[in-house]
């Protein structure tokens, strides 16, 4: 589903939709259906790629979320679960590899470090495998672990999970691990768009987690970046669509509780 939604909200899909409509109209100049198709496609992609529209849609998915505070978690054994996003792996001509977290994972790592400094003796679980087993990139659970340690979290306090392929897998794998560790409180770190579905997925596995939403990147946009269609707005639209469809899918499958 992720790949299909990603393509619908891509410049390639815009070109395909408008080209198909134009060819249809050329082949049948009198077709009202062809004209309607072109109008619908133009309006849809204009709205889906305008940042002021997609940004406010994203805010709806994050209603009620706020920055984590120390008082949000009572005393007791606590685990900070950082959910993966993705990695980028560079290679040289000799086959050597160097992997780093992607921008979304970087914001989650930074938030996990902040939360760790607020909670005494917490464990950190760096979670994230490969959605596609043939993906040549390094699992995000590993790249995030490296970043967490680099930013000052003691390596013995970090556990790594790399078998999951999606958020449901992460919750199903981590929930029994938390129980075996005697964890009483769980802090869930992920992006603002991803948080609602993540909390529901963990609750479905019996884990009532406390949200610690990562701070979104500071996008210094001018007024025309906000109101004119752009690739940045289209990307934000794809993320909103992915999470909205994901929430519906997880609820239908019984993978999420609220």
N, C-alpha and C positions, 0 to 999 in steps of 0.2 A: 504494500500500500504506500509506503514511504516514497519509493521511486516513482510510482504513478502520480501521486500528488505533487511531488517535486517537479515532474515534467509539465503537468498542467499549468503550473505557475513558473514557467520558464520562458525566455525569449524565443526559444525554438517553437514552443506551443503557440505563442502569439503569431509567429510567422506562418505556421501551418494553418491555423484557424483562418487568418485573414486571406491567405493564398487560396485555400479551399473555397472560401466564400466568393472570392473574385472569379475563380475559374467557373464555379457554379453559375454565377451571374452572367459571365460571358457566354456560357453554353446555353443558358435559358434566360435571355434578357428580360422576359416578361414575368419571371418567377417572383411572386411575393415572398415565398418561403426563403429564397436566396437572399433577398433584401433584408428580411427579418433576421436571418442568421447573421448577416454582417453587422447589423445594428446591435444585436444582443452580444456578439463577440466583442465589438468595439467598446460597448458600455461596460461589460464585465471586466475586460482587461484594463480599461481606464481606471475603474474603481480599485481593482486588485493591485494595481501598481502605483497608486497614489498614497504616499506615506501617511498623510493626515487621516486617511480612511483606515488603513491597515494598522496603524499605531493605536488608534482608539479602539479598534476591534480587539487588539491584544490586551488593552487595559481592562476590557470586560472579563477576560479569562483570569485576570490577576486581582479582581476585586477582593478586598479584605486582607490581602497579603501585606506585610510590613517587615522592615528589617528585624532580624533576631536580636533579642536582648537577653542578658544573663539571667534575669528573673523568669524567663520563659521555661526553664528546666529546674525542677527541684533537685535537692541533693540525692545522690545515689549513682550506681554504675550507669554510665552514659556512653552511647556510641554515636558518632557523627558519620552518617552514610552519605557519601558524595556520589551522585549518579553521573555516569559517563555521558559524553557527547560525541567525541570523535578525536582522531589523531591525524597528524600529517607526518609522513615518513619520506625523508629525502634519501637518495642513494647516489653513490659515486660510481665511477667506471669499474672499480674493483669489487663492487657488490656490498661495500660497507653501508650501513644504515644509520640514520639519526632521526629519532622520532620526537615530536613535541605535541602538546595538546592543541586543539583547535581553539578559536576565540571564545566559544561558549563554555568549553571545559575550563579555560583559563579563569573565567569569572567565577565558576563554581569552586575551583581550587582556592582562589583568593578568599572567598567567603568561608570555606571550610577552615582555613588557617585562622581567620578572625574568630570564628566560633570556638575553635580549639583553645585559643588564648583566654576565652571567657569561662571555660568549663575545666575544672580541676581533674586531671588524670582521665581524660576521655580517650576512648579508642576511636580511630578513624578507619572506616571501610571505604576503600577506593574501588568503585564498581564500574564495570563496563567491558563487555566482550566485543566480538565482531558480529554485526548483523549478517554478514555474508562470510562463511567459513573460508572462502577463497580470497577474501580481501587481503592484499599484501601489507596493509598498514598494521602497526602494533596495536593491540587492544588498548582502549582508552584507560582501563583500570591500571595498566602498567605505566603509561605516560603520566597519568595524574599522580600516581604514587611517587614517581620521580620528582614531579613538580612540588608536591607536598613536602617531601624531605628537603628539597632545595630551599624552600621557604621557611624552614625551621622546625617542622614537626619531627620529633625523634622517630627514626625508622622502625624501631621495635613496636611503636604505638600504631603503626599503619598495617592493616590487613588488606589483601588484594583479592578481588573477585573478577574473573575474566571469562566465565563460561556463559554468561547471559547474552542473549541476542536482542532483547527489548526490555522495556520497563517491567512488564509482567514477570519475565524471567528473573530480573534483579530482585524483585520483591519475594518471589517464591524461593530463591536461593538464599537470600540474606535473612529472612525471617527465622528459619530454624537455627542459623548461626547465632543470631542475637539471643535466642532462648538458651542455647548451649553455653553461652558466655555469661549468663546471668544478668544480662542487660535489663535495666528497669526503665530507662528513658532513651528514646531514639530521636536524634535531630536529623532531619532530611534536608540535604543541600542540593538544589538544582535551580534551573532558570525559572523566571517568573511565569513564562508560558507553560512550562512543563510541570509546574508544581501541583496543580489541581489533580491531574491524572496520576501523578506519582503518589500523592497522599492517599488517593482512592485505592491504588494498587496495593500499597502496603497495608492499608486498613483491611482489605479483603483477605490478607494473609495473617491478620490478627495483630498487626503492629500499628498502634495509634501514634504516629510520629508528629513531632513539632517541626513546622516549616522554618527553614532558614533560606530565604530566597536570595539568590545571587543578584548583585546590582547589575542592571543592564548597562551595556557600554554607553558612554556619553557621546552621542552623535551630534556633532556641531553642524547642524543643518541650517541653511539659509531659508528664507520664506518660500522661494520657488522650489527648493528641494522638498518642502512639505506639501505643496499644492500641485506640482506637476508630476506626471507619471515617470517612474524611474526604475532601474533594476533593483535599487535598494528597497523601494516600496514593494516591488513584486516579490522579493525574497521574504520580507516581513509577512506579506500575504500568504506565502506558502507555509510559513511556520504557524500562522494562525489557523489555516485550513487543516494542517496536519494534526494540530492539537484538538481542534473541534471534532474532527472525524475520529480521532483516537479516543476521545472521551466517550463518544457514542458507541464505538466498537467495543471498548472495554466494559462499558455498562451492559451492553447486550450479551457479551460473553460471560458476565458474572465475574470479571476480573477486577472490578472496581466497586468500592462502597463509599458512601458519603454520609 
